[in-house]
Amino acid sequence: MVKVPEMFGERVFNDAAMRERLPKGTYKALKKTIEDGKPLDINIANAVAHAMKEWALENGATHYTHWFQPMTGITAEKHDSFISPTSDGKVIMEFSGKELIKGEPDASSFPSGGIRATFEARGYTAWDPTSYAFIKDGSLCIPTAFCSYTGEALDKKTPLLRSMECINLQALRVLRALGDKETTHVITTVGPEQEYFLIDKKVFDMRKDLIYCGRTLFGARPPKGQELDDHYFGSIKPRVSAFMKDLDEELWKYGILAKTKHNEVAPAQHELAPIFDTTNIATDHNQLTMEVMKKLAEKHGLVCLLHEKPFAGVNGSGKHNNWSMSTNTGKNLLDPSKNPRENLQFLVFLAAVIRAVDEHQDLLRIAVASAGNDHRLGANEAPPAILSMYLGDDLTAVLDSVISGKKYVDDGQHIMETKVDVLPNFTKDTSDRNRTSPFAFTGNKFEFRMLGSAENIACANFILNTMVADVLQDFADQLEKADDVPAAAEELVKKTVSEHRRIIFNGNNYSDEWVAEAARRGLLNLRSLPDALPLYTSEKNIRLFEKHNILSEVELRSRCEVLLEKYSKIINIEALTALDMAKKDIVPAVASYIRDLAETASLVRSVDPDLVPAAETELIKKLNNLLNCFIGKIEILDRAVLGAKEVEGAAETARYFKDSVLAAMQELRAVADEMEANMSAKAWPYPSYGTMLFSV
């Protein structure tokens, strides 16, 4: 029997462990640092380090590491043992407050966007006491931030922590102006739903594209895909169920609030969703979740694919970012309550989010831009690249009443009548859900649905926090000067919603009509990363991030450079992999199959000269023409890859890879997939889509 309460957090140096092992004064001082952002005294750090080490040793750890999130998008760690030599040739186990607070990885070996030259190696990791340390693979992992020797942030976490302090400051100002004297801290919370694919490791090992790129570069569609909608929420297969059970238990041991699991829409696709947590904790937990998924899958003879679009023709994977704001007194600032029209506090914070999303559409699009996510956004599985907000009919009606000044009338139609005597009637939500919307209100939070499954959620959330904080600052400036705050707040909501109403759309975001309508409204349609990234360093955005001390202009430009270079490198790797597969595997396989067909035709004629092997002859002609075309496409892709070396500038190079290299890859794939569809399965050099998607 699994005893979840007993196992939950057993690998984490959490609040219970600290309270048990730290002196009361030390514990209180540490909590003050965590909750109020107070500086940490070195004596406190030494006491914490000693208790942390003793706990880690008792739980089997021999090493410690500063666990951080560089701009590679994954986590990084350098392990040091606790051992320290003694004069008698033995060792003792030591760990100091200095080692807890500061580490020193090589800053020039991580992406820095030009901040660090190769010879400028020094960088620092700094302990983040707001995120609990944990034990993984025999090492004590200490969550940290990562910065250069000259102080610039080189990681995903630092701007996130800065943004959380910023939105706390501005939200408190608004609450004070509205009469809330009890709240002392405001946090943003996130629940990231994680989608993923599971395939058999044996077939994975036979696919160079999956090994090198995480997605298939070739593959004819199988006879059956997701068109029957029979996989979504379907019965979970035993092998997958065993993986999910082990995954839940592993995550619970790390204190991760894994809650929901189910099959997703595409065959072999699944989802895990956690309970909400503070944004920086949720970010750390999501990074750890992805790592655990990959490791655990291998123990089950599976491979977990986190790429946004591993298989063409079926849904890709996203990561729905459920974002809200909460107070330390237990209030959700985005909870409409039973009477949202009279809930002025809710309306003010809602209006702030509406204005922020409208004013910073470019930043939200940039927050989810990646080579992998470009394949997914805009298909009938994910929101389009156009930013809009869904509020639902009832909440839209509430805002309409604010604008018009007319009384809001609730129609009271909130009871679901099942019309079956044995089934209970129940209260339904005031609004439907809109799964096509990029940024949808879902009761007491916003679901930002555009994030890619492999991406670090810190980027989207530090941008979201910052842009909302910027609007809240303006709101606070106005409300603090008002003689009649309720009247001023009502007018502020009315003016904001009226000016930014274009961003609200409750209809079908997949429709062609919406694309045209969005253009008429003046909304951005940034279809790819090369389209979006140049806007990152616009004057508006530099001013925003510098104003709130989130990122300096140098830090912002470096991140833009890193993202552009990463995009180009990913497509370059994919192109080289496609060429390798085409030249070394596909061309020889097709040529060999044509030869076998020719030998068969020759054998038929030798038996009876009057027999005409029409089927073989026609197939030989078709495949031979396709093969010649394929070889021509290889040459085009070869030239496109070489041509990238002549392009200067990160933005220009990314654009070239999208327009020239990626386009040539797609043409090469189209021919390859047609050849696969006309060949024997045994003759084709790779496992088919059908095998990969339906073999688990």
N, C-alpha and C positions, 0 to 999 in steps of 0.2 A: 504493500500500500504506500503510495506517494504522500508524504506529509508535507504539503506545500508551506504552511506557516513556519515549520522547523527549518526547511531548506532555504527559504527565501532570504537572499542576501548573505548567505553563509560565506561567500568569497569576497565580501565587501567590508572595508573598514568604515562602517556606517555610523550613524549617530548613536545607536545602541552600543556599539563596540567602543566608541570614544567615551561615552558616558561611564561605561564600566571600567575603563583602563586609565583614564586621565584624572589627575587631581581636580577637584571641583573648580578651583580658581583657573586652572589651565583650560578646562573644558569651557567655562564661561567666556574666557578671553577669545578662544577659538570661535565660539558661536557668534561673538560680537563681530569678529572679522568677517565671518560668512554672511551674517544677516545685515550688518550695517556698513560693510566695506572698510572697517577700521584697520590701520596698519598692524602687521604681525610682528611682535617682538621676537628676537632671536632666542631668548630663553624659552618662550612658549613653543617656538619651532623645535627646539631641542627636545623638549618634553614630549611633543607630539611624535617626533621622529623615533624616539626610544619606544614609545608605546606601539607605534605602527610596526616597527621592526619585530618586537616581541610577538605581536599578533601574527605577523607574516611567517615568522619562524615556526610558531606553533601549528600553522596551517600548511607547512611543507615547503615554503618558499626559501630559496637559497640566494636569489638575486633580486635586484630592484631595477626599475627603468622609469625614466621620464617618458610618459606616453603622450604624444602630441599629434597635431593634425596639420602637417605642412600643406602647401598649395598643390601637392600631387593629387589631392582628393582622397587619399587613404591615410591611415595612421602610421606613425613611425615610432621606433623604440630602439634604444641602445642599452644593453644589459650589463650591469656591474654586480659582482657578488658582494655579499656582506662581509666577506672575510678580511681580516687585518692581521698581519704577522705579529708574533710576540718574540721576545728575546730567546726563548727556549726552543725555537723552531716550530712552534705550533701556531694556531690561529685563533682569534676570537671574532665574534660576529658583531660588527659595529655599523651604525648608521646615524649620522649627525643631522642637526637642523639645517646646517649649510648644504648638505647633500640633498635634503628634502626640498629646500627652497630653490636651488639653482642647479642646472645641468649645463653641459656644453657640447652640443652636437656640431657637426661641420656645416656651417650655414651656406657655404658656396656650392655644396653638393645637392642642395634642394633648389627647386625653382624659385627664383627671386625677381625675375623680370628686370635684371640689370642692376638691382640694388647691391648685390655682392659679386665682385669679380672672383675668378678662380683662386687667386692668391690671397683673397681676403676671406679667411676661413672661419673666423670666430663667430659663433652665434650662441644664444642662451635660451634655455627652457626655464620657465618660472612656474612654480607650483600654483595650481588653481584650487584653493581650499574649498571652493563652493561645489566641487565635484569629488565624490568619494574615491579613495584609492581602492584597488581590487587586486586579487591574485589571479594570474593567468599563466598557465604552462610553467609553474614553478617560480614565477617572478612577481614581485610586488609592483604593480603598475600605478604610477602616480600621474594623474591627469595634469597636463601643463599647457601653458602658452609658449609660443616660440617667436623670438625676435632676433634681429641682426645685432651685431656689435654696436652699431650706430643708433639702435633703438627702433627701427622700423619693424612693423609686424610682418612676419613671414609665414603666418599660419591662418587657419580659418577661425580659430577660437577667439583670438584677441579682439578683432572688430565686433564679434558677437557679444562679448562681455562688455565692451564699451557701449554698444547700442542698448544693452539691457539697463545699464546705469542711466543712459540718456532718456529712455522712455519712462523709467521710474521717476526721474526728476520732473519731467514735463507733465506726466499724468497726475502726479501729486499736486502740482500747481492748479490744474484744472479742478481736481476734486476739492481742494481747499476753497477755491472760488465758488464752487457750487454748494459749499457748506459742510463738507465731510471733514470733521476734525479728528476722526478716530484712525483712519488709515495712515500708516507710516511707511508702507512699502508697496509698490506695484510691480508685479512680474508679468512677463509674457509666458504663456504655456503652449506646448506643442504636443500633438500626438501624431507621429509620422507613420502612415500605413505603408508597409513595405511589400511590393510585389516582386516575384521572382519565378524563374523556371527551374525545374529539376529534370535532368536527363541522365541516362545510364552512362557511367564513366567509360565503359568499353567503346561506345560509339563516339563519345567526346574525344577519346584518345586517337581516333581515326580521322579527325577533322582538324587540319592545320588552321583553318580560319577561326574555329572556336578557341583553339589553344593560344594563338597569337593575338586575336582581335576580340574575342568574346562574343562575336556574332558570325553568322554564316554569310559568306560572300557569294556562294553559289548554292543552288538548290531548287529543283522543280517542285511545284506545289503538289501535295499529296491528294489522293482522291477525296479525302475527307479532311476538313479543317475545323473551323468553329461555327460553321453555318447552321448547325442544328441547335446551337446554344445549350448543348447537353452537358458541358463540363462545368459551367458556372454554378457554384453551390452544390455540385453533384456529390455523390458518395465518394469519399476519399479512399483511394486505393491503399491496400495494406502496407505496401512498401513506403509510400509517401506518409501514411498515417504514423508509421513507426518513426520516421524522421521527424515529423512534427511533434510527436510526443517527447522525443529526446531533446528537441530544440527548446520546447517550453521549459523543460526541467533545467537545462543548461542556463537559459536566460534568467530564470527565477533565482538560480544560485548567484547570479551577478546583480540581483536586485532590479532586474529589468521587468517592467510590468506587462509582460506578454499576455494579451487578453483574448484576441479573436484569431481564428485560423479557418481558411476555407479554400476551395478551388476557385481560381479566377476564370475569366472568359475563355482564354485560349487553351488548347490541350497542353498539358504539362506545366501550366502556369498556376501559381498559388499566391496567397497573401497572408501576411501576419500583421496584426494591428495591436499596438500597446495602448495602455491607459495614458492620459495626459501627464506631462511632467514639466517642470521648469525648463525653459528653452535650452539652456546650456547643458543641463543634465540629459534632456531628450536627445540632443545632438551627440553627446558622448555615447549614450546607450544605442543610438542607431548605428554609429560606426562600429561598435562592438557587436551588435546584432548581425551586421553583414559579415563580419569576420567569422563569427561562430557558425553562421549558416554555411559558409564555404567549407570550413573544417569538418563540421559534422556530416555534411553531405558525403564527403569522401569515405567516412566510416560506414556509410550505408551503400557504398558502391555507386554513388550518384555524384553529379556535379551540379552545383548551384550556379545558375547564370543570372547575373545582375545587370547585364547590358540592357539598355532601353529597347532595343529591337533586335533580338538574336535571330528571329525567323521572319522572313518576308511573308506577307499574306495573312498573318494572324496578329492579334493584338500584341503590342509591346508592353513593357512594364514601367509604371510610374511610382511615385511616392507622394501620396496625398498628405499635405502639410496642414493639419488642423490647428489653427492659430487663434489664441484669445488673450485677453488681459484679465488678471485677477489681483485682488488686494490681499494683504496679510490678514484682513479681518474676514476672509472667506467669501467676498463678493466677486462675481464674474461681471466685469464691466460691459460685456456684450450680451448679457442676459436681458431680453426685452421685458421680462416679468409678465404678469397676467394682463396688465394694461400698458402696452408700450407707448401709447399716445401721451399718457400722463407721466411717463418715466423720462424726465428731462435729462437725467444723467446718461442714460442709455442712448438717447437721441444725439447728444453731443459727441459721445465717443464713436457712434455709428457714422455720424457726419464726418468726423475726422478721418476715418478709414476710407470713406467714399472719396473725399477730396485727395487723400494721399495716393490712392490707386489711380485716379484720373491724372494727377499731375506727374506721376512717376511710372507711367506705363512702361517706358523704356527700361527702367531699372528692374522692374519685376520680370520683364522678358529676358534681360541679361542674366538675372539670377538663376534662370533655368536653362541657359544656353550651353549646349555641349554638342560634340560631334554625334554622340549616340542619340541624344534627345531630338536632334533635328530630323531623324528618321521617323519619330513617333508623333510629334506635335502636328495637329491638323488632320490626322487620319481619323477614321470613325472609331476611335478607341480612346482618344485623348483630346483635351481642348485644343482649339486652333491657336496659332501664334498671336492672335488678336486678343488683347486684354479687355475683359469686361467683368462686371459683377452681377451676380444673381441675388436678389433679395426676396423673391417670392411675392405673390399677389397681395397678401395681407400687409406685409411690412411696407411694400410700395404704396399701398393705400394709406397707411399711416403717414408716410412722408408727403403724399399728395395733400393730405388734410393740413399738414404744417404749412405747405406752400400756399394753399388756397385760403387758409384761415377758416375753413369749414369744419364742422364737428365730425370726428371720425366715428363711424357706426360699425361695430362688430356684428357681423351677420349671425354669429353664434352657431354656425354649422361646423362644429368640431367633434361631433359624435359619429363614429363609424358604426352604421347599422349593418350587421352581417346578414340579417334576414333569414337566419337559421336559428330555430328556438334553442338548440343545445349549445350554440356558440354565443359567447358574451359580446355585447356591444362595448366599445371602448372609445376613449378620447384619442383623436388623431392629432397630428401636428398641424399647426396653423397654415403651413405651406408645404408644398411638394418639394422634392429634391430635384436639382437639375444637374445631371452628371455630365452635361456638355459644357458647363460653365467653367472658365478658368479659376474664378474666385467667387465661390458660392457661400452665402450665409446659410448655415445649417442648424439653426436653433439658438445656440449661444456661442458660436464661433464661426470663423471663416475657414472654408476648406480650399486651400490653394492647391489645385489639382495638376499643375503644369510640371512639377519637379520630376526629374528623371530618376529611375530606380537606383542607379549606381552613384548618384551625386551626394555630396556632403550637404546636409540641410542647413548648416551654419550660414552659407552664403545667402540663401533666400531669406532667412530670418533676420540677419543683421540688416539687410536692406529694408525689409518690411518694418522692423522696429524703428529704424532711423527715419524713414519717410513719414511714419505715423507720428513719431515724436516731434518732427518738424512742424506738422500741422497743429499738434497739441500745444506747442510753444506759442504759436500765433493765437490760438484760441485763449490760452491763459493770459496773454498780454491784453486781449480785448476784455475778457471777463473781469480781470483784476481792476480795471479802470471803471467798470460799469457801476452806476448808482443803483439800478434795479437789475440784479443779476439774472433772475428768472426770465424777465422780458428780454434782456440782452442775449441770453442763451437761446431762447426761442427764435429770435431774429437771426442769430448766428446759424442755427440749423437750417432755417428757411433759405437764407442767402447761399449757404454752402451747397445744399442739395440742388437748388435752382441752377447754380453755375456749373455743377459737375454731374448733372443728370445724364449726360451722354454716355457715361461709363456704365450705367445700369441697363442690363438687357436680360429679360426673363425667358426669352425664347430659345430656339434651337441654334446653338452656336455652330453646328455642323453644316448648316444650310448655305447654299450659294447666295441666297438672298441676304443673309446676315453679313457676308463679306462685302457686298455692295453697300448695305446700310451702314456698316462700320466705317467704310470709306467716306460716306456722306457726312457722318458725324465727326470726321477728322481723327478717328482712332488709328493708332499705328498698327501696321501689319508687317512685322519684322520676321520674315520667314525662316531665317537661318542665323547661325552665330556670326558669320561675317557681316550680315546685315545689321545685327544688333550691337556688337561689341564696340564699334567706333563711337557710339553714343555714351559709353561708360565714362569717358573723359571729357564730356561736354562741360561748358562753363557752369551750367545749372547743377550738374552732379558733383563737380569738384567743390563748388560753393556749399552744397548740402553737406557733404561728408566732412569738410574742413570746419564748417560752422559748429558742428556737434562733436568735433574731435574724435570722429570714428576712423577716418583714414586721411592722411595728408595727401597732397597732390602726387607726391613721389610714390607713396604706397598705392594709390589708386591707379596710376599709370603702370606701375609694376604688375599689378594684378591683371590689368587689361593685356599686357604683353604676355604674361604667363598663359592666359586663356587662349589667346590667338596662336601662340606657338604650340600649345598642346593640341589644339584642333588640327593644325597642319601636320603635326607629327603623327597623330592618330590616323589620318587619312593616308599619309605616306606609308605607314606600316601596313595598312589595309591593302593599298595598291601593290606594294611589294609582295605581300602574301598572295594576293590574287594572281600576280604574274608567276610566282613560284608554283602555285597549284596548277595554273594553266599550262605552263611549259613542261613541268616535270611529271605531272600526273594525268591531266585531262587530255592533252594532245596525244600522248602515247596510248592512252586507253582507247580513244576514239579510233585512232589509226589501226590499232590492233583489232578492234571490233570490225572495222571495215574489211580488213584483211581476212578475218574469219568468215565474213559474209561472202567475200569473193571466192574463197576456197570452197565454201558450200555450193555456190553457184557453179563453179567449175566441176565439182563432183557430180552435180545433177546432170550436167551436159555429158560427162563421161559415161554415165549410166545409160543415157538415151539422148543422142544428139538432137532429136526432134523436140525434147522438152525445153521450154523457155522459163528459166527461174525468174519470173517477173517480179515477185515480191522482194527477193533478195536484190535484184537489179535496181528497183526503184528506191529501196532503202539505202543502197550503196550510193546512188546519185544524191539523195537527200543529205545523207550524213557527210559525204565528200564536199558538197557545196557549203554545208554548215561549218565544216572543219576549216575550209579555206577562208571563209568569212571570219571565223574565230581567230585564226592566225593573223589576219589583217587587223582585228581589234586588239590583239596582243601588241602589235607594233604601234598602234595608236596610243595605247596606255603607256608603253615603254617611253615613247617620245614625250608624253604628257608629264610623266614623272621626272624625266631629265629636264624638261622645261622649267620646272619649279626652281631649279638652281639659279636660273637667270632672273628671278623675280626678287626685288628688294622691298624690305619693309614687312613687318609682321602682319598688318592688316591686308596689304596687297597679296602677300603669300597665301593667307587664309582664303581670300576671295578666289585666287587662282586654283587652289586645291578643290574648292567647291565647284567652280564653273568648268574646269578642264579635267582634273584628275578624277573626281567623283563621277562626273558625267561619263568619262571613258570607262570607268569600272562598271557602271550600270549597263552600258552597251555590251561590254564583254560578258557580263552575267546573263543577259537576255539570250545570247547565242548558246552559251553553255547549258542553260536550263532547258532549252529546246532540244539540244543533243541528248541530255539525260533522259528526257521524256521519250526519246525514240530508240533508246538502247536497252539491252539486257541489264537487269539490276546487278548481276554478277560482274558484268563488264565495266560498270561505272566505278570509279576508284574510291567513292566515299559513301558512307551510310546515307540513305535518303531521308527526306523530311518525315515521311511516314514512320520510318524506323525510329528517328530521334524523338518525335512527338508522342508516339504511342507505345513505346517499348517498356516504360516503367510500370 
